[in-house]
Amino acid sequence: TGMAYPISSHRPEPNYMKDQKTLAIFILADDAWQGSMLEQHASLNPDYAVTRFENAETFFQHLHQEQPDVVAIDLPLPNTESSEVVRRIKSQYPSVQVIILANREDAATAIQLLKQGVFECIVKDDNVQDRLWNTLLHAQEIISLRKEVSQYKDKSPFAELQNGTAGAL
């Protein structure tokens, strides 16, 4: 039997998703098994380009070379302060959606990270794969809508007025 997807495949595709290009996803997980499982599950969607990193140093080297749309961080990160990782991502790339995967005992850290602008915090349990899948779909929809709004703003006849570049009326 084939693998069942968490979201039904008969759901019509929204108009704003029709021209959606590949969603670039970085996964930062020091635990090789957990990171591999998350990477493999996210890769089931053919529209996702998933890259996994096992340490923050390598992650940040690649982040500067290729800005992803979404970053999923598996907590805890040994030898690395998770709030510093999130701060660096959000200060340099504010449009990147950051998803945190945390154990129940990391709840206080997760709440602090949500205050720093994290998109979503997922508690690691038996449903973590489905929750990640749904959160990635939600992030993809939001990213697509933001791009569409940006395109409309650029094409608007009022764009010149907003930019102060319109000629005399």
Disulfide bonds with the S-S distance in Angstrom:
none
